[in-house]
Amino acid sequence: MTIKYNIDEIQIEGETLTVQGWAAQVEEKADKSTNLKSTKIYVTRKNGARVSAELTRQYRSDVILALDGVVTEEMLGFQIRFSGNSGENKYIIYFQSSDGKQSEPYPVDFNTVSMLSRQNGRHFKGVWDMMHHLNGLMIRDDFQYLLQFGPEKLARLYYKRLNNLDEASEYEKWVKRHKPTSKELVKQRNYHFSYMPKISIVIPAYRTNQKFLKELLRSIRKQTYSRWQLCIADGSGKDHTVESIVKRYVSMDRRICYKKLEENEGISGNTNEALKMADGDYILLCDHDDVVPPNALFELVKALQDREVDLVYTDEDKISMDSRKLFCPNFKPDFNPDLLCSMNYICHLFLFPRNFYLKYGGFRSEFDGAQDYDLILRYTERARKISHIPKVLYHWRSHPGSTSENPESKSYAFENGKKAVEEHYRRIGIPAYAENGPMFGTYHTTYTWPRKPLISIIVPNKDHIEDLKKCMDSVDQKSIYRNYEWIIVENNSTEEETFRYYNSIRERDNVTVLNWKGEFNYSKINNFGAKQAKGELLLLLNNDTEMIRPESLKAMAGLCQREDVGIVGARLLYPDNTIQHAGVIIGLGGVAGHAFTYLPAKDPGYMRRAIVTQDYSAVTAACMMVKKDVFEAVGGLTEEYAVAFNDIDFCMKVGAAGKRIVYEPASEFYHYESKSRGLEDTKEKVKRFQSEVERFQKTWKAFLVKGDPYYNPNLSLSDGAFRLRQETRR
C-alpha cells in the first residue's frame, strides 16, 4: 500500500488556512471489494504537536479516472481547515494509509502563503497554477506529470515557475494577441449594420458579490454595439445589496431594467422573470457574476446579418476570482448535435430569438441545475441555422464550489442533465435513454431500436493468420451483438497456414472467404467485399484489431440506425493503452490526422472530447460501420486511393451527401497498426502516397481552406492534441 496525493489549492483568510486536494491509498493489484478505511489526513506544527483541523471529504471522479484499477477508496478529495499564525508559521500535512504507511510530509509556510496571496492578489495554488501558468496545459498533463514523477518534483517545478511570476501563460499571451485593439473597438462603435436587432440580456441575480456584479455591469455598458437592453430579476430577498448597486446603474443608463422579486424562485424561475421583462428581438443569457468582453454583442449581431441564423453561440474561458487571470479556454466546434447530447458544450454565450421563448417556453424548474441545457436542446431542435463564433466572448467566473470547478458539488444538476437528454430523444422520436458518462456532466446514449439488423464484417487479409484469428475470436467470444456475418477478402496470401485456416472457418454458417487476385488496393478490396455482403450494415475492419468492449458492435449499430447517420467510427487503442484513433481532424498535417493520438486511454482529453460520443468530419476505416445503402449511394471507396486517405475521402463523400459521421468511444478495439501492409519505405510507395495526398488536397480544397467545422480555427493543425494555435494576430 502506498499513498499518492496532490495539493490543489491553499487559501488564506485572516488566520485560517484552507487546503484542498486529493489523497489516495493505492496498490498495484487493488481488491476493490476490500472495505478499507479512507486515507487519514492530519496537520501538525513544526514541533510535532497536532493541530485541531476541520476535515471534509469529497468525491473526485477525475482522480478515480486517472488512478483506475488501483484505487481502494472513493472519497479521494479533501478540504482541511485550520487556524495558523505568523508566530508559529510552519505547519506540516501528513497522509496515512489504513495499514499505517505514511506519506512524505507536506510543509505549509503560513508567512509564504500570506505573502504570495498579498503580492499576487490571488490564492496560492498548486496544480491549478501549473494549469494556468505552464504553457496553458490542461490538468490532464499535470496528472500525468504527477503520476510519473511524484508530488515532490511537481512542487519543485511549480516553485521554479513561481520565481518568474510576471511571465504570462501561453493562453494569456494568446489573449493579448487576439483581443481587439482600441482602434478596432472605436471602429466597431461607429459601424452601422444593415440589420440592427435589439439584444435583451437577461440575468437572474441572487445575493451577487458586489465586486462581481459591478464588473459585469461595467462590461455590458462597454459594449461596442449599443442597441441592447439589460434585464435583471433579483431574487435576493431581504438582502438589498444587489438592489442598491443596480439602481445606481439604472439611474445612469436607461437600457438597464431591474425587478426585485418578492421571493427567490430558483434559477429557472428567476430567469423566467427576467425574460418577461425583455422586449428585444433576441435574448442573450448571462450569469450574474461573469464578464463579457466589449466586442461580444458586435460579433453576435455580425453573425445575425445572415437572416437564416436563429441561434448563435461562442467560445468561452474562465476568469479567476480576482479577475486578473483568464484561463481554461473552451474552443468549441461548430454545431455538433451528438456532442451536445453527450454534454452541454454550448453554455455561453447563447443567443436566441425572443419568439423562440414566446413559442416554445422558457426555463423549466424541473431541470434546475441543467435548465440551460434543457432549453438549448429544445431550441436547437427548432432552429433553421445555428451559427458558432470561434471567438472567446464570455469569461465564466471560476468559483471553487461551482459545477465548472467542482462538478461533484451539484450532482443533482447532472441527473437533470440526463433527464434533459432523454426528453430530447423523446421529442424527436428516437428510442433511446441516457446514462451518466465516464465523468460528471457527460452522458452516453443507448439506443433501443426494435430491430437488430445484420452486420457484414468485411476484413481484407493477406497471411498474418494469428492477427486475423485474434480479431475474429475477440468478436465471436466477446460481442453481445450476435447478428453478424464475416466476409474475409483474401488478397495474395502465400503461406499454407493461411489457407488451412480459411478452410477451417469456411465451415461456419456466418463466414464467407472471397478471393481478390489483384494487387493490394484497399478501396477495391472493400468494394469487392461489400458487393457480396448480405448485411444492412457494413463494418470495415482491419485484420490487426481486437475487440475490447463487448458492447462495441451494439453501440455502433445503435447509432448507425439513425436516419441522419451514415458512418460510425470506433475508439482504437495501441497495445500500450494509448489512443490510436478518437476521430479524424481534416487539415491536420496538411491533409488529415487522428485526434488525441498517444494520449493515455483513461485521459478525457481536451474538454473531455476523447471520451464522449460526437460528430466528426471523418473516422478511420480500421473500424468503421456504414449503412450499405449509403455506401452504394456514394459509390463506395474511391479506388484511386489505393492505400492512403481512402477512408477519409469516403467520409467526406458521405458528409457531403448530408449524413453524419459519428465517433463512438463505447465501441473500443485494440489496433496493432497495419502490420500486414508495411511502411512507405520504397520510392514507388512514397510516390503513390504523395499522389494520393495531392488528389485529396485537390478534391477537397474548398473544405481544407474553410477548415474542419468539428475542430476550431484557434487550435493547432500540427498535431491532434487540441493545442493553442500559435500565430500572429489575425
GIDA-V722518 format. One record per backbone hydrogen bond with DSSP energy under -0.5 kcal/mol. NH is the residue of the N-H (numbers start at 0). CO is the residue of the C=O. E is the energy in kcal/mol with one decimal. If there is no record, write none. Layout:
[[NH:CO:E] [NH:CO:E]]
This chain:
[[1:25:-2.6] [3:23:-3.0] [5:21:-2.5] [7:5:-0.7] [7:19:-1.8] [8:19:-2.0] [9:123:-2.8] [10:17:-2.9] [12:15:-2.4] [15:12:-2.2] [16:14:-0.5] [16:81:-3.0] [17:10:-2.4] [18:79:-2.8] [19:8:-3.1] [20:77:-1.9] [21:5:-2.2] [22:75:-2.2] [23:3:-3.4] [25:1:-2.7] [25:23:-0.6] [26:69:-1.2] [29:26:-0.8] [29:68:-0.8] [31:29:-1.0] [33:30:-2.0] [35:33:-1.5] [35:71:-0.5] [39:95:-3.1] [41:93:-1.8] [43:91:-2.5] [44:48:-2.8] [45:89:-1.1] [47:44:-2.0] [50:42:-2.7] [53:80:-2.7] [54:52:-0.6] [55:78:-2.7] [57:76:-2.7] [59:73:-0.9] [60:58:-0.5] [63:59:-2.0] [64:60:-2.3] [65:61:-2.0] [66:62:-2.4] [67:64:-1.1] [69:66:-2.0] [70:66:-0.7] [71:24:-1.3] [75:73:-2.2] [76:57:-2.2] [77:20:-2.4] [78:55:-2.1] [79:18:-2.6] [80:53:-2.4] [81:16:-2.1] [82:51:-0.5] [83:14:-3.6] [84:87:-0.6] [88:85:-0.7] [90:88:-0.5] [90:107:-2.7] [91:43:-2.7] [92:105:-2.9] [93:41:-3.0] [95:39:-2.6] [96:100:-3.1] [99:96:-1.9] [102:94:-3.1] [105:92:-2.6] [106:104:-0.7] [107:90:-3.4] [109:88:-3.4] [109:107:-0.7] [112:108:-2.5] [113:109:-2.5] [114:110:-2.6] [115:111:-2.6] [116:112:-2.3] [117:113:-2.0] [118:114:-2.8] [119:115:-2.4] [120:116:-0.9] [121:116:-0.6] [123:9:-1.1] [124:122:-0.6] [125:7:-1.6] [126:6:-0.9] [127:7:-0.9] [129:125:-2.0] [130:126:-2.6] [131:127:-2.4] [132:128:-3.1] [133:128:-0.5] [133:129:-1.9] [134:132:-1.7] [136:133:-1.8] [140:137:-1.2] [141:137:-0.9] [142:138:-2.4] [143:139:-2.1] [144:140:-2.3] [145:141:-3.0] [146:142:-3.2] [147:143:-2.0] [148:144:-2.9] [149:144:-0.5] [149:145:-2.5] [152:148:-0.5] [153:149:-1.6] [154:150:-2.6] [155:151:-2.3] [156:152:-2.5] [157:153:-2.3] [158:154:-2.9] [159:155:-2.3] [160:156:-2.0] [161:157:-2.2] [162:158:-1.0] [162:159:-0.5] [163:160:-1.6] [164:161:-1.0] [166:163:-1.5] [172:168:-2.3] [173:169:-2.3] [174:170:-2.8] [175:171:-1.8] [176:172:-1.8] [177:173:-1.7] [178:174:-2.0] [184:180:-2.2] [185:181:-2.1] [186:182:-2.0] [187:183:-2.2] [188:184:-2.1] [189:185:-1.4] [190:187:-1.1] [192:190:-0.6] [195:193:-0.5] [196:194:-0.5] [198:226:-1.9] [199:197:-0.6] [199:281:-3.2] [200:198:-0.7] [200:228:-3.8] [201:199:-0.6] [201:283:-2.4] [202:230:-2.7] [204:202:-0.7] [204:232:-2.9] [212:208:-2.7] [213:209:-2.4] [214:210:-2.1] [215:211:-2.3] [216:212:-2.6] [217:213:-2.6] [218:214:-2.2] [219:215:-1.9] [220:216:-2.1] [221:217:-1.1] [222:219:-1.6] [223:293:-2.4] [225:223:-0.6] [227:225:-1.9] [228:198:-2.7] [229:254:-2.8] [230:200:-3.4] [230:228:-0.5] [231:229:-0.6] [231:256:-2.5] [232:202:-2.1] [232:230:-0.5] [233:231:-0.6] [233:258:-3.0] [234:204:-2.8] [234:232:-0.7] [238:235:-1.4] [239:237:-0.6] [243:239:-2.3] [244:240:-1.9] [245:241:-2.9] [246:242:-2.5] [247:243:-1.1] [248:244:-1.5] [249:245:-2.6] [250:246:-1.9] [251:247:-0.7] [252:248:-1.8] [255:252:-1.7] [256:229:-3.8] [256:254:-0.5] [258:231:-2.2] [260:233:-2.8] [260:258:-0.7] [268:264:-1.0] [269:265:-3.1] [270:266:-1.9] [271:267:-2.4] [272:268:-1.8] [273:269:-1.7] [274:270:-2.4] [275:271:-1.8] [276:272:-0.8] [276:273:-0.6] [277:273:-0.7] [277:274:-0.8] [280:197:-1.7] [281:197:-2.0] [282:351:-3.6] [283:199:-2.9] [284:349:-1.7] [285:201:-1.5] [289:286:-0.9] [290:394:-2.2] [295:292:-1.8] [298:294:-2.2] [299:295:-2.0] [300:296:-2.7] [301:297:-2.1] [302:298:-1.7] [303:299:-1.4] [304:301:-1.0] [305:302:-1.3] [306:304:-1.0] [308:305:-2.0] [309:384:-2.6] [310:384:-1.5] [311:350:-1.9] [312:386:-2.2] [313:348:-1.2] [314:388:-1.1] [314:390:-1.6] [315:329:-1.3] [316:393:-2.1] [317:326:-2.9] [318:395:-2.4] [319:324:-2.3] [322:319:-1.6] [326:317:-2.4] [329:315:-3.8] [330:328:-0.8] [331:329:-0.8] [333:708:-3.7] [339:335:-2.3] [340:336:-1.7] [341:337:-0.6] [341:338:-0.7] [342:338:-1.7] [344:342:-1.9] [350:311:-2.9] [351:282:-2.2] [353:280:-2.4] [355:352:-1.2] [356:352:-1.0] [357:353:-1.9] [358:354:-2.2] [359:355:-3.2] [360:356:-1.4] [364:362:-0.5] [366:363:-2.1] [367:364:-1.8] [369:366:-3.0] [373:369:-2.4] [374:370:-2.0] [375:371:-2.8] [376:372:-2.4] [377:373:-2.1] [378:374:-2.6] [379:375:-2.6] [380:376:-1.2] [381:377:-0.5] [381:378:-1.0] [382:378:-1.1] [386:310:-3.0] [388:312:-2.8] [389:387:-0.7] [390:388:-2.4] [392:314:-1.9] [392:390:-1.0] [394:290:-2.8] [395:316:-2.9] [395:393:-0.6] [396:394:-0.5] [397:318:-2.5] [398:396:-1.0] [401:398:-1.4] [405:401:-3.4] [408:405:-2.4] [409:406:-1.5] [410:407:-0.7] [412:409:-1.1] [413:409:-0.7] [413:410:-0.6] [414:410:-1.5] [415:411:-2.2] [416:412:-1.6] [417:413:-2.0] [418:414:-1.9] [419:415:-2.1] [420:416:-1.9] [421:417:-2.1] [422:418:-2.3] [423:419:-1.9] [424:420:-2.1] [425:421:-2.0] [426:422:-2.3] [427:423:-1.9] [428:424:-0.6] [428:425:-0.7] [429:424:-2.4] [430:428:-0.5] [431:429:-0.9] [432:445:-2.3] [434:443:-2.6] [436:441:-3.6] [441:438:-2.0] [442:341:-2.5] [443:434:-2.6] [445:432:-2.7] [447:430:-2.8] [454:482:-1.8] [455:453:-0.5] [455:536:-3.1] [456:454:-0.7] [456:484:-3.3] [457:455:-0.8] [457:538:-2.4] [458:456:-0.6] [458:486:-2.6] [460:488:-2.6] [467:463:-1.9] [468:464:-3.2] [469:465:-2.1] [470:466:-2.4] [471:467:-2.8] [472:468:-3.0] [473:469:-2.0] [474:470:-1.4] [475:471:-2.9] [476:472:-2.7] [477:473:-1.6] [478:474:-1.9] [479:549:-2.1] [480:549:-0.5] [481:479:-0.6] [483:481:-1.6] [484:454:-2.7] [485:509:-3.9] [486:456:-3.1] [487:511:-2.8] [488:458:-2.1] [488:486:-0.6] [489:487:-0.9] [489:513:-3.2] [490:460:-2.4] [497:494:-0.9] [498:494:-1.0] [499:495:-2.0] [500:496:-2.0] [501:497:-2.1] [502:498:-2.3] [503:499:-1.6] [504:500:-2.1] [505:501:-1.8] [506:503:-0.5] [507:504:-1.7] [510:507:-1.2] [511:485:-2.4] [513:487:-3.1] [513:511:-0.6] [515:489:-3.5] [515:513:-0.6] [516:514:-0.6] [521:641:-2.9] [522:640:-0.6] [524:520:-2.7] [525:521:-2.1] [526:522:-2.4] [527:523:-2.4] [528:524:-2.2] [529:525:-2.6] [530:526:-1.5] [531:527:-0.8] [531:528:-0.7] [532:528:-0.5] [532:529:-0.9] [535:453:-1.0] [536:453:-2.0] [537:625:-3.2] [538:455:-3.0] [539:537:-0.6] [539:623:-3.1] [540:457:-2.5] [540:538:-0.6] [541:621:-2.7] [544:541:-0.8] [545:669:-2.0] [547:667:-2.8] [548:667:-1.4] [551:548:-1.8] [554:550:-2.8] [555:551:-2.0] [556:552:-2.8] [557:553:-2.2] [558:554:-1.6] [559:555:-2.6] [560:556:-1.2] [561:558:-1.8] [564:561:-1.1] [565:659:-2.6] [566:659:-1.9] [567:624:-2.6] [568:661:-3.2] [569:622:-1.3] [570:663:-0.6] [570:666:-3.0] [571:569:-0.6] [571:580:-2.2] [572:668:-2.5] [573:577:-3.2] [576:573:-2.1] [578:598:-3.0] [579:571:-3.1] [580:571:-2.0] [581:582:-0.8] [581:594:-0.5] [583:617:-1.9] [584:592:-3.2] [585:583:-0.6] [586:590:-3.4] [587:584:-1.2] [588:716:-2.7] [589:586:-2.2] [590:587:-1.3] [592:584:-1.7] [594:582:-2.7] [595:719:-3.1] [596:593:-0.6] [597:578:-3.5] [598:595:-1.9] [600:576:-2.6] [602:599:-2.0] [607:604:-2.1] [608:605:-2.2] [609:603:-2.1] [610:603:-0.7] [610:607:-1.1] [613:662:-1.6] [615:660:-2.6] [616:583:-0.6] [617:583:-0.7] [622:619:-0.9] [623:539:-2.5] [623:620:-0.5] [624:567:-3.0] [625:537:-2.6] [626:565:-1.5] [627:535:-2.6] [630:626:-2.4] [631:627:-2.4] [632:628:-1.9] [633:629:-1.7] [634:631:-1.2] [635:630:-2.8] [638:636:-0.5] [640:637:-1.7] [641:639:-1.1] [648:644:-2.6] [649:645:-2.0] [650:646:-2.2] [651:647:-2.3] [652:648:-2.1] [653:649:-2.3] [654:650:-2.9] [655:651:-2.4] [656:652:-1.2] [657:654:-1.8] [658:653:-1.9] [659:563:-2.9] [660:615:-0.6] [661:566:-2.5] [661:659:-0.5] [662:613:-3.2] [663:568:-2.9] [663:661:-0.5] [664:662:-0.6] [666:663:-1.7] [667:665:-0.7] [668:570:-2.2] [669:545:-3.1] [670:572:-3.0] [671:543:-3.4] [676:673:-0.6] [677:673:-1.4] [680:678:-1.8] [685:681:-2.5] [686:682:-2.6] [687:683:-2.5] [688:684:-2.8] [689:685:-2.6] [690:686:-2.0] [691:687:-1.8] [692:688:-2.1] [693:689:-2.4] [694:690:-2.2] [695:691:-2.3] [696:692:-2.6] [697:693:-2.0] [698:694:-2.8] [699:695:-2.7] [700:697:-0.9] [703:699:-2.4] [704:700:-2.6] [705:701:-2.1] [706:702:-2.5] [707:585:-0.6] [710:707:-1.6] [714:711:-2.2] [715:722:-3.1] [724:713:-2.8] [725:723:-0.6] [726:724:-0.9]]
